[in-house]
């Protein structure tokens, strides 16, 4: 199975009204995201599939202003 046929996800998660999930569903999504990241680090995906998994997991990330600043500092130090 390849992720190449999936729809592109170019947006990060945005708070919105009218979208509700249970605590159990939120925990399940977090587990699935962590599993995808572990599998990706272990080389379970082809290069193009790894990119698709990375982009998909990033759509769920909501950055706080201090996280953005910390990442910029870390990137500058590299």
C-alpha positions as CSV (number, residue, x, y, z in Angstrom):
1,X,0.0,0.0,0.0
2,X,1.3,3.4,-0.9
3,X,0.4,6.8,0.5
4,X,1.1,8.5,-2.8
5,X,-2.6,8.4,-3.8
6,X,-3.7,10.1,-0.6
7,X,-4.9,13.7,-0.6
8,X,-2.2,16.3,0.3
9,X,-2.4,17.8,3.8
10,X,-1.0,21.3,3.6
11,X,-2.7,22.8,6.7
12,X,-1.8,22.4,10.4
13,X,-4.5,21.7,12.9
14,X,-6.5,24.8,13.7
15,X,-8.9,25.2,16.6
16,X,-12.4,25.1,15.3
17,X,-16.0,25.2,16.6
18,X,-18.3,22.3,16.2
19,X,-15.6,19.5,16.1
20,X,-15.8,17.4,19.2
21,X,-14.0,14.2,20.0
22,X,-14.0,12.2,23.2
23,X,-10.9,11.9,25.5
24,X,-10.6,8.3,24.4
25,X,-10.6,9.3,20.8
26,X,-7.9,12.0,21.4
27,X,-5.8,9.4,23.2
28,X,-6.2,7.0,20.3
29,X,-5.2,9.6,17.8
30,X,-2.1,10.3,19.9
31,X,-1.2,6.6,20.0
32,X,-1.6,6.3,16.3
33,X,0.6,9.4,15.6
34,X,3.3,8.1,18.0
35,X,3.2,4.7,16.3
36,X,3.5,6.3,12.8
37,X,6.5,8.3,14.1
38,X,8.2,5.2,15.6
39,X,7.7,3.2,12.4
40,X,9.0,6.1,10.3
41,X,12.2,6.3,12.4
42,X,12.6,2.6,12.1
43,X,12.5,2.8,8.3
44,X,9.2,1.1,7.8
45,X,8.2,3.3,5.0
46,X,9.6,4.2,1.6
47,X,11.0,7.7,1.2
48,X,7.8,9.0,-0.4
49,X,5.6,7.2,2.1
50,X,7.7,8.5,5.0
51,X,7.1,12.1,3.7
52,X,3.4,11.5,3.5
53,X,3.3,10.1,7.1
54,X,5.4,13.1,8.3
55,X,3.1,15.6,6.6
56,X,0.0,13.8,7.9
57,X,1.3,13.8,11.5
58,X,2.3,17.5,11.3
59,X,-1.3,18.5,10.4
60,X,-2.3,17.5,14.0
61,X,0.4,19.7,15.6
62,X,-0.7,23.0,17.0
63,X,2.3,25.1,17.7
64,X,2.3,27.5,20.6
65,X,4.2,30.8,20.1
66,X,7.0,29.7,22.5
67,X,7.4,26.4,20.6
68,X,7.9,28.3,17.4
69,X,10.6,30.5,19.0
70,X,12.4,27.5,20.6
71,X,12.5,25.6,17.3
72,X,13.9,28.7,15.5
73,X,16.6,29.0,18.2
74,X,17.4,25.3,17.8
75,X,17.6,25.5,14.0
76,X,19.8,28.5,14.2
77,X,22.2,26.7,16.6
78,X,22.5,23.7,14.2
